[in-house]
Amino acid sequence: MAGLLPKQGCQLQPRCTSHRNRPRIVLQATQTSTTTTPNTSSPFGYDLLKPVTSAGQIKELKEGIATFYDESSSLWEDVWGEHMHHGYYPAGSPPKSNQQAQIDMIEESLSWAGVTAATKMVDVGCGVGGSSRYISRKFGCSAQGLTLSPVQAARANELSQRQGLGDTCSFQVADALQQPFSDNSFDLVWSMESGEHMPDKKQFVRELARVCMPGGAVIIVTWCHRVLGPGEQGLRPEEESLLQRINEAYYLPAWCSIEDYRRLFEAEGLVDIKVADWSNEVAPFWAEVIKSAM
């Protein structure tokens, strides 16, 4: 997590079609540049937060993501608890704890998507399993989670056992771009702030659609850049510069817009595609993160 950037959500429901076997896509992540970034302030009035990792070492993308979360998850959990994502702070709402705001993010995402029940869910980019356990309790469903971080997977399983959910919630180290599940395995496919780490958004979307049962739902809450205007071929240089700083700090590949996601899901044959921009609702989160770090 790295700044007050647009958050987009989309809920997508696959139509009842069979999935063809598709060739595996081989990905090669490019090492992040170690070039020093100019010391300019962000447009939000403060410099971007930097992650707590061992000596700020730059690694290949997948290894870097795993190491970043191996080394930072326990600190986050100590301060914020088991939910490793933005909170939901709608305008005019009464004061609430940050932990409640994070639970509200889960509830609002489900409500907005119209999901009122599930029997089997997958949590793609599960952190320490907070969303999985919450939704498992809410719907009485089983949950499986994927993360690149061995530390997160072990902690997620430990917390599930402690909370009496060891038989219904399980977590493993796996790549979201090559998920270890059969086609049509889940009626709820959940991705809470993990899509921004995916170097191949097309393959990411393909896998989400592949593992979702016909008639099921895919819910993504992720970081997106703005939608390009007519005639624009790309973001403005100052926008690219800001995103590059975030990418270098948090092991993020190239970003895309919410309309890019819409097109990718349409190409996979999904229907009832619904999108929303919750930038304003999550903006207060980063001031709270800064306060908690002081």
Secondary structure, DSSP 4 states (H G I P E B T S, - for coil): --SS--EEEEEEEE-S-PPPP-PPPP--PPPPP-PPPP----TTSSPPP----GGG----HHHHHHHHHHHHHHHHHHHH-S--S-----TTPPP--HHHHHHHHHHHHHHHHT----SEEEEET-TTSHHHHHHHHHHT-EEEEEES-HHHHHHHHHHHHHTT-TTTEEEEE--GGG-SS-TT-EEEEEEES-GGG-S-HHHHHHHHHHHEEEEEEEEEEEE-BPPPPTT--S--HHHHHHHHHHHHHHT-----BHHHHHHHHHHTTEEEEEEEE-HHHHTHHHHHHHHHH-
